[in-house]
Every structure is written in C-alpha cells, then in structure tokens.
Amino acid sequence: MLDSLSNSLSDTLSHGLSDLALQAAAPAAAPTQSIGSPALWAAAVATVLILVGLDFVLTRRPHEVGMREAVAWSAFYVALPLLFGVYVWAEHGSGRGLEYYAGYLVEKSLSVDNLFVFMLVLASFAVPKELQQRVLLYGIVGALVLRGSSSPPERRRSLPSTGSSCSSARSCC
C-alpha cells in the first residue's frame, strides 16, 4: 500500500515537473501590438499642451464657476475622448475601438472618487470659490508633470525577442 502511494506521488511529481519544464521552455507569447505610433503620441501630447494652455488663458480671471459653465466644460472634456474613440474604431477596427471604450469607462469610473477628494481638500484649505478652478488646474498640471516624469517612454523597454543577439534579458537592459 505504501509502495503504491509512493509510486503514485512520484509519478504525479515527475509529470508535474515535466509539464512545468515544458511551459518554461515554450516560447513567450507574442508582445501586444500597440497602435501608439510616435506620430499619435506627438499629437496626443500636443493636444494636451494646447488644452492646458487654453484652460490657463480662459480661466485667467478668477470667478465662481456656475452650474452651466461646469456642465459645458464637463461635456467638452467627455466629448474629446469619445471622439478619439471614434478615430480608434475607424482606423483600427471595432476590436480596438471596444478595448479603448472599455478602458475609458473603467478610468472614468475610477476617477469619480477624485471629485470627493477635491471637495475635501478645497474645503479643508478654505479655498475661495473664485479660486477653486485655478487651484484645480495647478493640481492637474502638477499631476501631469509627475506622471510624465516618473515613466518617460524612452525608459520603457521590452524583453528581447527570440532570435535576438542578446544572451539574456539582463545584458540588454
């Protein structure tokens, strides 16, 4: 009885280890192809810089933002990514379009909690209503600068593909 249990355990381990070895020896999955060409990235960065500059110009005179103005700005800033999604859908197909819209919806839903944080911060520092729009704009610019500086595109490297002249991933990076 003990011998059969030992043989069974040994067979299971050897099959499990051989399966694990086969998985390790199998070639890695092909890297995901990005639609983010250098031209598209340049256009995106230029658009963000233009929009931030425009925001600074249009909000240079502090004022209390009314509901109508807030809804207009919100509609504008929701329409932009929706229109970009139309571009992605038209240029890269429905699969990529759906991926983009799914990602946009997830990001939008996850950012809703930021509204409550903004309200708490503005209230705790007693920022006057006339200056709240400007303070938020400075916060957005600060967040963009910090995100951009923490992971610049030239630092992102992928592991070498099979057939590369590199002997290991460490020697390439």
Secondary structure, DSSP 8 states (H G I E B T S, - for coil): -HHHHHHHHHHHHHHHHHHHHHHHHS-----------HHHHHHHHHHHHHHHHHHHHHT-S-----HHHHHHHHHHHHHHHHHHHHHHHHHHHHHHHHHHHHHHHHHHHHHHHHHHHHHHHHHHTT--TTTHHHHHHHHHHHHHHHHHHHS-GGG------TT-S-SSHHHH-
